[in-house]
Amino acid sequence: MTAPVTTRGPQETPGPRGGRGSEELIRAEEPVLAHNYHPLPVVVARAEGTWVEDVEGRCYLDMLAGYSALNFGHRHPALIEAAHHQLDRLTLTSRAFHNDRLAEFAERLAALTGQDMVLPMNTGAEAVESGVKVARKWAYDVKGVPADRATIVVAADNFHGRTTTIVSFSTDETARSGFGPFTPGFRIVPYNDLAALEAAVDETTAAVLIEPIQGEAGVIIPDDGYLAGVRELTRRRGCLFVADEIQSGLGRTGSTLAVEHESVVPDVLLLGKALGGGIVPVSAVVGRRDVLGVLHPGEHGSTFGGNPLAAAVGTAVVELLETGEFQRRAAELGVILREGLAGLVGKGVVGFRSRGLWAGVDVDPALGTGREISERLMREGILVKDTHGSTIRLAPPLTITGEELREALGALEKVLG
């Protein structure tokens, strides 16, 4: 597969390139895979840049980018080179020993985000769980909250993952129903409502945990001043501001972090997805020394967290972001995305929200559900994913070209026409 793929959209070919075809592979999954996902009926076999190819050789423009895990596209040469080099040297030691890649990764990630210390983990949900533990430990050791009484304030319609503790403070009944009893210690307030947040914070509050932009909810962008208000409130009331930038961070919105749009520096940042370059799962809790410093040996850990392969890839990701190129691309191409979507309002699109190369698009329900629109776009060679109701998300790799972006917007206009 060359980069970029020149074949546009699904192309008819004589049959699968060896092995089983898409329909047979999809049927084969049914009896052996747990049904925790409802994928679109496309079976990807290869990918490069912004394009993927299925087992029959049909090509699709990827407008989802692994929910931002592929911010730098599929198989970015610098990231693949870093992984290959490390695979030939060392992949895992566990944190029982030091490794020669971890210090550089931590130093450069801390510098990129303007923080002091890094707690390396693997998945986004693991970073959130770790952030919850750190906030509670800080509340007991530093703030002086009585034992087992710490609370964390979160926002309605949040998405921070699907572990038992995380769904305990979700308002999505699909994620919650059937999984109780739930972990106590969380207070839920409306998103983008500073008055409600102020009322929920008291002397037991360890932290306010929010997404600067709510991704799963439909790319919900708060009012100007909301994030700065959260920062001021948490500082004044003596609790932590924990920002979940797992989807919004690392270039997606046109800046390294979404909080930078309001010049806000949280006490703790939760990072993941793009940090692993689409190659390995890498996440991190990044924060001030007086916050992450509350952890001591044996209180938290991860066998694979901070492994040499993850650190090597993560360092290569930070190197890409240090240039500012990808942040600039997201900002500049975001103008094309926003203007293109604005032109579709009243033509099947009833509303949208966008920042950088990230958008939630509300389609007229009379034209179909988000799932149905996603399937129609798939048939046009464009891969997106629905969220709630008739809303679809657009989050292409930051390597996408203006031409490719316009091609995707043209396909959306066609399926809505």
VOGU-3710 file (C-alpha; in Angstrom, 3 decimals, decimal comma):
1> mtapvttrgp> 0,000/0,000/0,000  1,481/3,324/-1,019  1,130/6,575/0,885  -1,125/8,275/0,172  -3,438/5,670/-1,333  -4,513/6,964/-4,736  -7,628/4,814/-5,084  -10,572/6,853/-3,882  -13,486/5,085/-2,217  -14,517/1,422/-2,390
11> qetpgprggr> -13,483/-0,277/-5,601  -14,831/-3,529/-6,937  -12,131/-6,201/-7,123  -12,295/-9,888/-8,078  -12,301/-11,037/-4,465  -10,411/-11,118/-1,170  -6,646/-10,908/-1,273  -6,120/-14,374/0,093  -7,998/-15,886/3,022  -11,603/-15,124/3,876
21> gseeliraee> -13,697/-12,212/2,652  -15,397/-9,554/4,744  -18,762/-11,268/5,151  -17,181/-14,574/6,125  -14,854/-12,919/8,633  -17,722/-10,962/10,200  -19,787/-14,141/10,536  -16,793/-15,917/12,091  -16,578/-13,294/14,857  -20,180/-13,736/15,998
31> pvlahnyhpl> -19,854/-16,913/18,097  -16,402/-16,232/19,565  -16,196/-12,485/20,342  -18,048/-10,873/23,230  -20,643/-8,487/21,815  -19,417/-5,309/23,472  -19,094/-3,458/20,157  -21,298/-2,985/17,088  -18,742/-2,273/14,359  -19,544/-1,063/10,884
41> pvvvaraegt> -19,448/-3,975/8,422  -15,967/-3,292/7,065  -12,968/-5,559/7,723  -9,746/-3,564/7,587  -6,602/-5,405/6,544  -4,080/-2,658/5,797  -3,687/1,055/6,327  -1,354/3,945/5,664  -1,712/7,636/6,346  -5,356/8,639/6,175
51> wvedvegrcy> -6,507/5,598/4,196  -7,435/2,027/5,105  -7,992/-0,979/2,880  -10,351/-3,872/3,522  -9,766/-7,551/2,798  -11,289/-7,204/-0,660  -8,951/-4,366/-1,548  -11,502/-1,526/-1,225  -10,079/1,729/0,137  -11,694/4,128/2,589
61> ldmlagysal> -10,787/7,546/3,946  -10,520/7,249/7,729  -12,440/10,135/9,305  -12,442/8,629/12,813  -8,712/8,040/13,471  -9,326/5,493/16,213  -11,215/8,047/18,344  -8,066/10,242/18,171  -5,626/7,396/18,848  -4,390/7,859/15,257
71> nfghrhpali> -3,846/11,610/15,322  -0,689/11,139/13,241  -2,312/8,761/10,776  -1,817/5,070/10,247  1,779/3,895/10,462  3,456/7,301/10,612  7,040/6,651/9,433  8,717/8,275/12,456  6,596/6,277/14,876  7,063/2,995/13,018
81> eaahhqldrl> 10,818/3,592/12,923  10,880/4,222/16,677  8,900/1,034/17,337  11,056/-1,096/15,022  14,256/0,210/16,596  13,012/-0,515/20,106  11,670/-3,973/19,198  15,220/-4,961/18,293  16,522/-3,860/21,696  14,099/-4,253/24,616
91> tltsrafhnd> 10,315/-4,374/25,021  9,536/-4,979/28,699  11,239/-4,997/32,061  8,273/-4,189/34,330  8,836/-1,345/36,779  10,751/-3,754/39,012  13,795/-2,375/37,170  14,710/0,859/35,444  14,843/1,037/31,653  16,823/3,386/29,448
101> rlaefaerla> 13,809/4,920/27,642  11,487/5,986/30,436  13,296/9,032/31,832  13,461/10,810/28,463  9,793/10,090/27,774  8,727/11,448/31,159  10,958/14,531/30,936  9,792/15,504/27,462  6,118/14,817/28,124  6,239/16,910/31,300
111> altgqdmvlp> 7,923/19,742/29,406  5,414/19,554/26,536  2,474/19,863/28,913  4,020/22,342/31,345  3,845/19,936/34,274  6,358/18,428/36,709  5,802/14,688/37,020  4,477/11,777/34,956  2,739/8,574/36,032  2,908/6,244/32,990
121> mntgaeaves> 0,042/3,828/32,431  -1,478/2,006/29,446  -5,091/2,754/28,555  -7,154/5,890/28,883  -9,474/4,299/31,413  -6,423/3,279/33,448  -5,240/6,897/33,426  -8,651/8,035/34,716  -8,672/5,404/37,459  -5,145/6,476/38,406
131> gvkvarkway> -6,203/10,124/38,439  -9,078/9,304/40,789  -6,702/7,512/43,162  -4,190/10,364/43,085  -6,897/12,960/43,774  -8,222/11,000/46,743  -4,732/10,414/48,170  -3,958/14,128/47,811  -7,227/14,994/49,576  -6,308/12,849/52,585
141> dvkgvpadra> -2,582/13,576/52,775  -2,514/17,257/51,803  -5,981/18,768/52,135  -6,832/16,878/55,314  -10,179/15,395/54,274  -11,276/12,754/56,836  -10,585/9,164/55,808  -12,930/7,683/53,188  -14,932/10,896/52,799  -13,288/12,437/49,729
151> tivvaadnfh> -15,613/13,391/46,885  -14,957/14,136/43,229  -17,269/16,354/41,181  -17,894/15,308/37,576  -20,089/16,484/34,699  -23,247/14,887/33,341  -22,929/13,206/29,931  -19,253/12,571/30,611  -17,259/9,776/29,054  -14,108/8,749/30,905
161> grtttivsfs> -14,129/5,004/30,195  -16,106/1,919/31,166  -14,486/0,395/34,243  -16,684/-0,233/37,256  -15,571/2,903/39,086  -15,839/5,087/35,986  -19,362/3,975/35,077  -20,282/4,728/38,682  -20,239/8,415/37,728  -21,594/8,046/34,191
171> tdetarsgfg> -25,086/9,230/33,240  -25,214/6,842/30,263  -27,571/4,046/31,263  -26,212/1,772/28,534  -22,831/1,901/30,255  -24,289/1,608/33,777  -27,276/-0,717/33,662  -26,543/-4,141/35,102  -23,113/-3,304/36,492  -23,844/-2,135/40,049
181> pftpgfrivp> -23,241/-1,803/42,920  -21,391/1,389/42,103  -18,407/3,116/43,666  -19,460/5,996/45,944  -17,796/9,381/46,276  -18,865/11,202/43,115  -21,177/14,150/42,573  -22,616/14,824/39,129  -23,461/18,344/37,948  -24,513/19,689/34,539
191> yndlaaleaa> -21,667/20,371/32,134  -20,906/24,011/31,341  -22,656/25,238/34,498  -20,324/27,032/36,891  -23,058/27,832/39,400  -23,964/24,147/39,755  -20,297/23,277/40,085  -19,789/25,871/42,803  -22,751/24,483/44,750  -21,398/20,922/44,584
201> vdettaavli> -17,905/21,711/45,900  -17,392/21,545/49,659  -14,691/20,749/52,202  -14,663/17,067/51,166  -14,035/17,784/47,475  -10,755/16,317/46,270  -11,116/17,313/42,620  -13,263/18,451/39,764  -12,826/15,984/36,894  -14,046/17,115/33,470
211> epiqgeagvi> -13,389/16,805/29,758  -12,472/20,210/28,282  -14,594/19,084/25,317  -17,033/16,206/25,760  -16,227/13,833/22,910  -18,575/10,875/23,280  -21,466/13,226/24,076  -21,146/14,678/20,572  -18,113/17,004/20,713  -19,776/19,369/23,179
221> ipddgylagv> -17,741/22,577/23,495  -18,357/24,664/26,635  -18,959/28,393/26,616  -15,952/30,689/26,499  -14,777/31,232/30,052  -16,064/27,945/31,444  -12,659/26,262/31,724  -11,108/29,410/33,167  -14,006/29,506/35,626  -13,363/25,906/36,662
231> reltrrrgcl> -9,692/26,769/37,203  -10,529/29,819/39,317  -13,178/27,970/41,345  -10,985/24,961/42,138  -8,071/27,169/43,146  -10,286/29,323/45,354  -12,060/26,358/46,987  -8,882/24,339/47,548  -9,425/21,320/45,313  -7,760/19,931/42,193
241> fvadeiqsgl> -8,726/20,570/38,579  -8,268/17,275/36,705  -8,671/17,616/32,929  -9,355/14,490/30,877  -7,572/15,254/27,598  -7,477/11,642/26,416  -9,481/12,450/23,266  -9,112/16,231/23,079  -5,376/16,452/23,703  -2,184/16,106/21,691
251> grtgstlave> -3,021/18,317/18,736  -6,622/17,400/17,988  -8,160/20,833/18,615  -5,432/22,989/17,066  -3,365/23,290/20,228  -1,371/20,721/22,183  -4,127/20,632/24,812  -7,745/21,777/24,579  -7,399/23,725/27,848  -4,880/25,975/26,117
261> hesvvpdvll> -7,710/27,654/24,217  -8,446/29,422/27,512  -4,821/29,582/28,716  -5,707/27,235/31,562  -3,221/24,968/33,359  -4,968/22,206/35,357  -3,381/20,542/38,367  -3,576/17,142/36,683  -3,852/16,091/33,026  -5,042/12,680/31,846
271> lgkalgggiv> -3,560/11,676/28,501  -3,846/8,600/26,292  -4,941/7,486/22,811  -2,655/9,548/20,515  0,189/9,191/23,026  0,719/5,649/21,723  0,806/6,742/18,088  -1,716/4,099/17,074  0,926/1,441/17,732  0,803/0,531/21,422
281> pvsavvgrrd> -1,506/1,581/24,269  0,143/4,421/26,196  -1,462/6,722/28,739  -0,237/9,004/31,476  -1,276/11,069/34,451  0,734/14,292/34,290  0,679/16,803/37,108  2,321/19,040/39,644  4,981/17,566/41,896  3,014/18,294/45,073
291> vlgvlhpgeh> 0,085/16,289/43,656  1,687/13,243/42,030  4,271/13,260/44,810  1,682/11,810/47,203  2,208/8,351/45,683  4,715/6,043/47,339  6,061/2,616/46,309  3,436/-0,105/46,475  0,431/2,250/46,440  -0,116/2,086/42,685
301> gstfggnpla> 1,434/0,269/39,755  1,212/-1,333/36,334  3,271/-4,170/34,888  3,282/-2,653/31,408  3,041/1,030/32,383  6,185/2,830/31,235  7,568/-0,171/29,352  10,480/0,560/26,983  8,483/0,050/23,790  5,711/2,366/24,985
311> aavgtavvel> 8,267/4,949/26,144  10,080/4,852/22,805  6,880/5,369/20,817  5,611/7,964/23,291  8,854/9,915/22,984  8,523/9,885/19,190  4,957/11,212/19,552  6,187/14,041/21,783  8,897/14,849/19,217  6,233/15,263/16,519
321> letgefqrra> 4,226/17,580/18,746  7,270/19,624/19,789  7,499/20,964/16,230  3,993/22,478/16,424  3,290/21,266/12,885  0,346/19,075/13,789  -1,264/21,669/16,004  -1,033/24,179/13,128  -2,476/21,691/10,656  -5,433/20,961/12,922
331> aelgvilreg> -6,128/24,670/13,318  -5,807/25,495/9,613  -7,695/22,477/8,296  -10,266/22,999/11,029  -11,334/26,132/9,175  -12,085/24,029/6,078  -14,021/21,552/8,209  -16,028/24,246/9,974  -16,847/26,153/6,777  -17,805/22,956/4,977
341> laglvgkgvv> -20,162/21,905/7,736  -21,649/25,403/7,920  -22,509/25,048/4,248  -24,468/21,857/4,987  -26,658/23,393/7,694  -30,194/23,319/6,330  -29,181/20,661/3,799  -29,558/17,690/6,118  -27,347/19,021/8,909  -29,333/20,672/11,709
351> gfrsrglwag> -26,315/21,734/13,754  -22,681/21,025/14,473  -19,869/21,820/16,882  -16,217/21,847/15,871  -12,809/22,781/17,173  -9,719/22,015/15,149  -10,112/18,702/13,348  -12,911/17,462/15,565  -16,634/17,844/14,989  -19,961/16,536/16,181
361> vdvdpalgtg> -22,542/16,736/13,395  -26,265/16,576/14,137  -28,162/15,152/11,175  -31,878/15,669/10,591  -33,432/12,577/12,250  -35,818/12,286/9,319  -32,809/11,355/7,169  -31,645/8,532/9,405  -29,893/7,635/12,612  -26,205/8,285/13,128
371> reiserlmre> -25,579/4,608/12,480  -27,466/4,708/9,184  -25,609/7,816/8,039  -22,305/6,141/8,965  -23,224/3,097/6,881  -24,123/5,277/3,880  -20,814/7,105/4,166  -19,005/3,765/4,367  -20,526/2,831/1,022  -19,099/6,095/-0,347
381> gilvkdthgs> -15,639/5,215/0,935  -15,676/7,360/4,079  -15,384/5,901/7,591  -17,009/7,757/10,504  -18,822/6,634/13,638  -22,085/7,660/15,211  -22,519/8,660/18,808  -26,001/9,365/20,203  -29,173/9,546/18,114  -28,519/11,155/14,730
391> tirlapplti> -25,103/12,591/15,604  -21,881/11,511/13,904  -18,317/12,364/14,857  -15,591/13,521/12,497  -12,027/13,212/13,783  -9,650/12,559/10,883  -5,908/12,075/11,281  -4,100/15,393/11,553  -2,173/14,357/8,423  -5,275/14,665/6,237
401> tgeelrealg> -5,048/17,029/3,259  -7,487/19,791/2,404  -8,465/17,848/-0,714  -9,247/14,729/1,300  -11,225/16,742/3,820  -13,323/18,316/1,069  -13,843/14,854/-0,407  -15,290/13,642/2,900  -17,529/16,699/3,167  -18,721/16,124/-0,385
411> alekvlg> -19,606/12,533/0,463  -21,569/13,724/3,507  -23,486/16,184/1,345  -24,245/13,392/-1,124  -25,625/10,935/1,454  -27,790/13,646/2,992  -29,143/14,835/-0,358
//
